Amino acid sequence: MALGKPFTASGRASYRLWITVTVIFVVLGLGLGLGLGLGLRNHHHNSSAHRSSVLPALTPQTSNNFAVGHIRGQPPQERGYNFTVQLANGAPDGVNKTMLVVNGV
C-alpha cells in the first residue's frame, strides 16, 4: 500500500527548484556572513593604528649606516654601545604599522 502519490514530472521539477533555491540561499548567506565578519574585524583592527599615531615616524636610512668598513683592519679593542629601544610607526612594506626599533631606526 502506497502512502503518497508518486512524483510527477512537474512535482520533480518543483522539488528540484526548491532544493536549488535553498542551496543558493545557504551559499549566499555563508558568503555574506564570512565577508562581513572578516571585513568588520579588519576594519576594527585598522582603527588601532589611529591610537598609536602619537609614535614618531621612521626615516629611511642609507646603506652607509650598516657598513662596518671604517673598522676593518683595526686592531681588536673593547667597544661599548648604547641602545635605545622604542616603538615607532613605520611602513617598510608600504603598510603603516607599529614597529619595535633600536635607536630610532
C-alpha positions in Angstrom: 0.0 0.0 0.0 1.4 3.4 -1.1 1.4 6.2 1.4 1.5 9.0 -1.1 1.3 9.7 -4.8 4.4 9.1 -6.8 6.3 12.2 -8.1 5.0 13.5 -11.4 7.3 15.4 -13.8 6.0 18.7 -12.5 6.4 17.6 -8.9 10.1 16.6 -9.5 10.7 20.0 -11.2 9.2 21.8 -8.2 11.3 19.8 -5.8 14.5 20.4 -7.8 13.7 24.2 -7.9 13.1 24.2 -4.1 16.4 22.4 -3.5 18.3 24.8 -5.9 16.8 27.9 -4.3 17.7 26.6 -0.8 21.3 25.8 -1.8 21.6 29.3 -3.4 20.4 31.0 -0.2 22.7 28.9 2.0 25.7 29.7 -0.1 24.8 33.4 -0.3 24.2 33.5 3.5 27.6 31.9 4.2 29.4 34.2 1.8 27.9 37.3 3.2 28.4 36.2 6.7 32.0 35.4 6.2 32.6 38.5 4.1 31.0 40.9 6.5 32.6 39.2 9.6 36.1 39.3 8.2 35.6 42.8 6.8 34.3 44.2 10.1 37.1 42.5 12.0 39.8 44.0 9.8 38.1 47.5 9.9 38.1 47.3 13.7 41.8 46.1 13.7 42.9 49.1 11.5 41.3 51.5 13.9 44.0 50.7 16.5 46.6 52.4 14.2 44.9 55.7 14.8 45.5 55.4 18.6 49.2 54.7 18.1 49.8 57.7 15.7 51.5 59.6 18.5 54.6 57.5 17.9 57.5 59.0 16.0 57.7 58.2 12.3 60.7 56.4 10.9 63.1 58.0 8.5 64.7 55.9 5.7 68.4 55.1 6.3 71.2 54.8 3.7 73.3 51.7 3.3 76.3 53.6 4.8 74.7 53.3 8.2 75.0 49.5 8.1 78.6 49.1 6.7 81.5 48.2 9.0 84.2 49.3 6.5 85.6 52.0 8.8 86.6 49.5 11.5 88.1 46.9 9.1 91.8 46.4 9.6 91.9 48.0 13.1 93.4 46.1 16.0 91.0 44.4 18.4 89.6 46.7 21.1 86.8 46.9 23.5 83.8 48.7 22.2 80.7 50.0 24.1 77.3 50.5 22.6 74.2 52.2 24.0 70.9 51.0 22.5 67.6 52.8 22.9 64.6 50.5 22.1 61.3 52.2 21.4 58.0 51.9 19.5 57.6 53.9 16.2 55.3 54.0 13.2 56.9 52.7 10.0 56.0 51.4 6.6 58.9 49.2 5.3 56.5 47.3 3.0 54.1 50.2 2.3 51.7 49.4 5.1 51.9 51.7 8.1 52.3 49.7 11.4 53.8 50.0 14.8 57.4 48.6 15.0 59.9 47.9 17.7 63.1 49.9 16.7 66.6 50.4 18.0 68.0 54.0 18.2 65.1 55.3 16.2 66.0 53.2 13.1 
